[in-house]
Amino acid sequence: MVKKRKNEKIMNINKNLKSLAKNEKKVTYINMYDYLLDENGNLKIEYTKEGLHLNNDGYKVVTKVLKENIKMS
């Protein structure tokens, strides 16, 4: 039997990760979740293989957001 993942659980995990990152000096939390969602709060179908794992288009979004947030030193 396949367990269904719930968006509330994912959002709670992200909230905890953001909180942990806030307490660390050299850690930056980047919220990818909001960039990948559809209007119903689910992973956009065009960014996924089967509703869980990202496809190439999903990784392009992630790469773009990461590049925008990388600080060059």
N, C-alpha and C positions, 0 to 999 in steps of 0.2 A: 504494500500500500504506500502510495506517495503522499508525503505530508505537504499540505499547502502552506506556502509562506504568506504571511499577512503583512500588509504595508505598515500597520501600526508597530509591529515588531521591528521592522527595518528602520522606521523613523526613530524608535526608541534607541536602537543601537547607534544610529547616527548622532543623536542627541548626546549620548554618553561619550562617543568618540570626540565630539566637539568640545565637551567639557574637559576631557582628559588633555586634549591638545592645548586648551586655554591655560592650563596649569604648567605647561612645559615651555621653556624659553626658545627652544630651537625647533618647535613643531608648529606647523600651520595646518589648520583644518580647511579643506576645500570641499564644499558641498556639491558633489556631482549629482546627487539624487534629483535635485530640482531640474537639472538640465536634461534629464533622460525621461521625464514623466509625460504622460498624455494628460488630457483634460480630466480624466477619471482617477488620476493618481497612480496609474499603472505604468510599467515600463512601456515606452512607445514601441509598437509592433515593428516599426522600421529599424529599430536599434537592437533587435534581439533575434536569436535563432529559434528559441522555443518558449520565450516568456521569462527566462531567467538569465541566460548567458548573453553577453553582448556579441553582436556581429561586427563586421568591419565598419559600418556606418556608426555604430555606437562607440567604437573605439576612436573614431575620428573626432567625435564630440568631446570625449574625455581628453584626447591629446590636445585639442584646441584650447580647452579650459585650463589644462595644466600649463601649457605654454604661456597663456595670458597671466598666470600666477607665479611663474618662476622668476625669482630675482637673480639677475646676473651679478656675480661678484667679481 
